Amino acid sequence: MKKTNTVTTCFVFTVLIFAGLMIFSTWAIAEEATPVKLPPPQTDGGKPLMQVLNDRASSREFSAEKLSMQVVSDLLWAAWGINRPETGKRTAPSARNRQEIDVYVASEDALYRYDAEAHQLIPVMNEDIRADTGKQEFVKTAPVNLIYVADFSKVSGESTEDKYFYAGADTGFISENVYLYCTSAGLATVVRGYVDKPALEKKMGLGPEKKVTLCQSVGYPKE
Ligand SMILES: Cc1cc2nc3c(=O)[nH]c(=O)nc-3n(C[C@H](O)[C@H](O)[C@H](O)COP(=O)(O)O)c2cc1C
């Protein structure tokens, strides 16, 4: 009888601890999932286009200075924001307007996904994964590493070759927008393919339909 009571008590304790952990983890996920609203993008100012084209360059040396929320807002809107709300179309073109590229932002604080519709950041992971975004030393400390991810669940009726071709092309337009914005705003940037993509996809918890295409570091130039 005594033995049965002990077993029952242990069982009840285990269930209570388990339930407590479940409630805590649900709460923690809910806390993490609170989106970060970005300020409206500043769409005036900056250098004239011909001057920007004259100055555009890749740069691999960054200062430790963090980007303000306004700069992150302008950067993401320039990259892949919605510039025609009436149609939901973007600052960069995409094959058959599939808009299959997602832009993730890896910073010291966390990993976010850019939600262009609401112009906000969706927290994905409360961890600094900058070092996982490339095999070069500077990626660990660049204030922001953008990760471009093709969501092939949005693409149907294409051969595998075409899916990857369009994903690469669509990423290229977004990346060039980032180059142009950075040059205009006095920021340094470099797009990167030297990335352990399967490892990064695993780290980010991406499903089988989502593939990393390229990464791009952004920050202020080193003094
Ligand atoms: C698809 C692609 C992948 C690239 N991958 C890397 C990379 O992994 N690491 C890097 O430092 N630069 C990378 N770059 C940047 C090129 O090295 C750079 O654009 C080239 O040297 C020309 O220099 P510029 O951009 O200053 O004109 C890449 C560029 C492209 C377009």
The ligand as an ORCA input file, in Angstrom:
! r2SCAN-3c Opt
* xyz 0 1
  C      26.688     35.696    -55.888
  C      27.834     36.364    -55.167
  C      28.479     35.706    -54.135
  C      29.511     36.336    -53.437
  N      30.082     35.697    -52.390
  C      31.000     36.343    -51.637
  C      31.514     35.736    -50.446
  O      31.143     34.641    -50.055
  N      32.418     36.430    -49.733
  C      32.854     37.677    -50.097
  O      33.662     38.242    -49.369
  N      32.389     38.270    -51.206
  C      31.462     37.645    -51.979
  N      30.924     38.263    -53.076
  C      31.351     39.620    -53.432
  C      32.301     39.620    -54.635
  O      33.546     39.101    -54.244
  C      32.432     41.050    -55.150
  O      31.186     41.496    -55.611
  C      33.441     41.105    -56.285
  O      34.749     40.875    -55.815
  C      33.436     42.452    -56.992
  O      33.677     43.488    -56.044
  P      32.648     44.707    -55.893
  O      31.354     44.182    -55.361
  O      33.307     45.649    -54.923
  O      32.460     45.305    -57.257
  C      29.930     37.644    -53.826
  C      29.281     38.286    -54.882
  C      28.239     37.669    -55.535
  C      27.539     38.418    -56.657
*
